[in-house]
Structure formats: structure tokens, C-alpha cells
Amino acid sequence: MNKILIVEDDEALATLYKAELELKNYEVSVVSNGSLVLSEVRKLMPDLVLLDIMLPGKNGLEILQEIRADEKLKDVKVIMLTNFGSEENVSTALEFGAVDYIMKYKIVPSELTDRVAVVLGHENNPVVKVTN
């Protein structure tokens, strides 16, 4: 069973995403404070992190950079899942190693699970790098 860590400070959204992913048999954990993410990733060793940008404590782009800099975590897949889709944020996230960049307001939870399946290799479709 694949493990997914959702990093989202909006409790309602996190609950919605978690429920949808668990329906697809993923093991899902949630963390809402950016300062706690790196230690949770180290502890859980998830297959995938769904990472918001705007978080209390530390922003998602900083967290992504820290994950990629850690030798033990550098291969963990990260999808940015945010409402902040400026060209600068998208290009920075992809440069730092995000495998996808999804705008929350443009995707429903069932579509999110489809994208997760693609990234985790459960679908035969290529990973799409950016969705605006």
C-alpha cells in the first residue's frame, strides 16, 4: 500500500483529500504546519507528498528544497497542490524537483486520485508536469 503525506493547513480540504485517497486504498497522513513536515517525511517515508505552498511555519517551496537536499528523502515524489500558480512558483517548484503542480481550484478530489495514480505508476499515462 502506498503511503501519502498531505501537507495542507485547510482542515476541510485535508479531510476531503484524505477520504478520497483512502477510498483508493492509499495510507494517508496529514500535517498542517510547515515546520513539522520534514520530520514527518523522515518518520513516515511516504511514497508521495502532496504539498501546499502557503503554510504556517514554513512555505512549501522551502520544504520541497529541504526534501530534495536530504540524501534519504531526495527520491520522495512531491506534487505541489496549491492555489498559488504564479509562473515563478511553478517554475521554482519544478526546478526544485516537484513532479507535478496542481491548482486546487481546478481539480476535484476524484481527479486528484487519478493524478496520484499516474505519479505513483498505477496508470500507463505520462506524468503531466504542470496544470494551470
Buried (B, 14 or more C-beta within 10 A) or exposed (E): EBBBBBBBBBEEBBEBBBEBBEEBEBBBBBBBEBEBBBEBBEEBEBBBBBBBBEBEEBBBBBBBBBBBEEEEBEEBBBBBBBEBBEEEBBEBBBEBBBBBBBBBEEBEBEEBBBBBBBBBEBEEEEBEEBBE
